[in-house]
Amino acid sequence: MPAAQAYMTMHLAADAANQAQSLETEAIKKVLAENSFETVYGSLSFDKRLISGIPVFQKIYLNDQLVPRNNNTGGGNGGE
């Protein structure tokens, strides 16, 4: 069962990404207001807190490590 759930989650994420790329501004505002939108595979809901700052977008890759955006020292391959 976990494999089936992972497979379904993967398809939901892919469908959400495709929808997000094709949505117009008004549609995006509607999705954010409702905290969910319909996909081919069902309804995709998200936590309202994500609207003010999606955690994954608050980090960037420097060298080979994911670090907070405000970290200017870089990451990964440290300690020479």
C-alpha positions as CSV (number, residue, x, y, z in Angstrom):
1,M,0.0,0.0,0.0
2,P,2.8,2.6,0.7
3,A,4.1,2.1,-2.8
4,A,0.7,2.8,-4.2
5,Q,0.3,5.9,-2.1
6,A,3.7,7.2,-3.1
7,Y,2.8,6.6,-6.8
8,M,-0.4,8.5,-6.4
9,T,1.4,11.4,-4.5
10,M,3.9,11.6,-7.3
11,H,1.1,11.9,-9.9
12,L,-0.7,14.5,-7.7
13,A,2.5,16.6,-7.5
14,A,3.2,16.4,-11.2
15,D,-0.4,17.4,-12.0
16,A,-0.2,20.3,-9.5
17,A,3.0,21.5,-11.1
18,N,1.5,21.3,-14.6
19,Q,-1.6,23.2,-13.4
20,A,0.5,25.8,-11.6
21,Q,2.4,26.5,-14.9
22,S,-0.7,27.0,-16.9
23,L,-2.9,28.9,-14.3
24,E,-3.5,32.6,-14.9
25,T,-3.2,35.2,-12.1
26,E,-6.8,35.2,-11.2
27,A,-6.9,31.4,-11.0
28,I,-3.8,31.4,-8.8
29,K,-5.4,33.9,-6.4
30,K,-8.6,31.7,-6.3
31,V,-6.5,28.6,-5.5
32,L,-4.7,30.5,-2.7
33,A,-7.9,31.8,-1.2
34,E,-9.5,28.3,-1.2
35,N,-6.3,26.5,0.0
36,S,-7.0,23.7,-2.6
37,F,-7.6,23.0,-6.2
38,E,-8.9,20.0,-8.2
39,T,-6.6,17.8,-10.2
40,V,-7.2,14.9,-12.4
41,Y,-6.5,12.6,-9.5
42,G,-8.5,14.5,-6.8
43,S,-8.4,17.6,-4.7
44,L,-5.0,18.9,-3.6
45,S,-5.1,20.9,-0.4
46,F,-2.4,22.8,1.4
47,D,-1.7,24.5,4.7
48,K,-2.7,28.2,4.6
49,R,0.7,29.1,6.2
50,L,2.4,28.1,2.9
51,I,0.9,31.2,1.3
52,S,3.1,33.5,3.3
53,G,6.3,31.5,2.7
54,I,6.8,28.0,1.2
55,P,9.7,26.6,3.3
56,V,11.4,24.9,0.4
57,F,11.6,28.2,-1.5
58,Q,13.3,29.8,1.5
59,K,16.4,27.7,0.8
60,I,18.8,27.6,-2.1
61,Y,21.6,25.3,-3.1
62,L,25.1,26.6,-2.6
63,N,27.8,24.2,-3.7
64,D,26.2,20.9,-2.9
65,Q,24.2,21.8,0.2
66,L,20.7,23.3,0.7
67,V,21.1,26.4,2.9
68,P,18.8,29.3,4.0
69,R,18.7,32.1,1.4
70,N,20.2,34.6,3.8
71,N,23.3,32.4,4.3
72,N,26.0,34.0,2.2
73,T,28.8,31.8,3.5
74,G,27.8,28.9,1.3
75,G,27.5,25.3,2.2
76,G,28.9,21.9,1.5
77,N,32.5,20.8,0.9
78,G,33.5,22.8,4.0
79,G,36.6,22.3,6.1
80,E,39.6,22.2,3.8
